[in-house]
Amino acid sequence: MSYPNSEKLFAAAQQVIPGGVNSPARAFGAVGGQPLFIERGSGPYIWDADGNRYIDYVLSWGPLILGHANPDVVAALKEAAERGTSYGAPTALETELAELVCEMVPSAEQVRFVNSGTEATMSVLRLARAYTGRDKIIKLQGNYHGHADFLLVQAGSAVATLGLPDSPGVPKGMTQDTLTAPYNDLDAVESLFNQFGDEIAGIIVEPVAGNMGMVPPVEGYLSGLQALCRKHGALLIFDEVMTGFRVAPGGAQEYFGITPDLTALGKVIGGGLPVGAYAGRREIMQTVAPAGPMYQAGTLSGNPLAVTAGIATLRGLKQPGVFETMVERTTMLSEGIGAAAEAAGITLQRTQAGTMFCFFFNEQPVTDWDSASKSDLALFGRFFHAMLSRGVYFPPSQYESWFFSTVHSQEIVVATIQAAQTAFAEITV
Ligand SMILES: *Cc1c(COP(=O)(O)O)cnc(C)c1O
């Protein structure tokens, strides 16, 4: 396939934007070729600058759980824009979205809105440190929590894809209080607690890891982390920026029945506009200014347009039956692609939690960064391009999750499975 218009646009972008993209995961570095420039999206589809249509399983990397240009979201946004785009003063809309979050997310008694997932994790960890009066945090290898300096340690997908163990520009002093352990390894966390117990403010964890491919927690892992936190007076912090409103309406904490002390949110909560949030027990959240002493602020935080998209999206998700149907179709797709691979003699490790899923080209089960990194990246790259040429777009890296939406119909699922059947046949010859 050739993409002359995308090629021209990419060349122009590279002149004025580093690498031609505004977030590294968008580049096709891990699969070869160059990124497609997108002109529009509607429902489950996107169209590139050369007029090609694709079934989209990136969905803006998760936020668009109601699909592209959802009519209810667009109508609400148009109406909101007519009333002005920002005031820097409170609006009733913010309370409405906060109420929805508190109703849906088990750990949320109070919510503070910010503008991205990065801001959410950065702020929630400042809060954990302020509340406990401790400096150290534990982060898990292969988990990604945005690009704050002190969190850019063994941080999975985009960083791993680029082969950067840590980013230059992060002073050593910034990461000295960040302790790391392998994902799904309780013993490693326990020994950190044994060594640093009363210095550890909390553990931040992706309750379903989605930034080293999609890796679910092993049985007993999340409850084990919770028990260790309780024993040592530390806080359990779920980074649900990706899993929130996606693996279940109330996120991974609902899915696994484990309520953390604090939660970071992003992606779906803004329905395609820039929103992040952190939430948790009232008593802890009261530490945040102006209720308490921990400073955190934002000129555009709680922006009326962004919050409006969030409200319309969460309302759409709460319609009876919508979530269940979406999960059923996700399972149908995952199983269908698994069967197609098997028929072609390719070993895939399939993972799924709610509407997040992924396929590792890997002979062994994947439970952590070490096992994920043994995947066959060359074969993944060939599959990616074979699917792209058949009109199916999914993340251009083995180390990313795929996403599903309410508007991916059974017909879309069947068409994707058929594309996979011929794609697998093509890449095995
Ligand atoms: C995407 C993501 C972030 C960062 O969110 P941004 O909005 O990109 O800053 C943080 N944590 C997790 C788990 C994510 O998937």
The ligand as an ORCA input file, in Angstrom:
! r2SCAN-3c Opt
* xyz 0 1
  C      -2.213      7.002     29.284
  C      -1.797      6.700     30.669
  C      -1.262      7.694     31.506
  C      -0.920      9.073     31.034
  O      -2.042      9.792     30.619
  P      -1.832     11.039     29.615
  O      -3.205     11.587     29.466
  O      -1.240     10.484     28.369
  O      -0.912     11.988     30.294
  C      -1.028      7.356     32.829
  N      -1.279      6.120     33.298
  C      -1.779      5.148     32.515
  C      -2.062      3.806     33.098
  C      -2.036      5.404     31.173
  O      -2.485      4.413     30.387
*
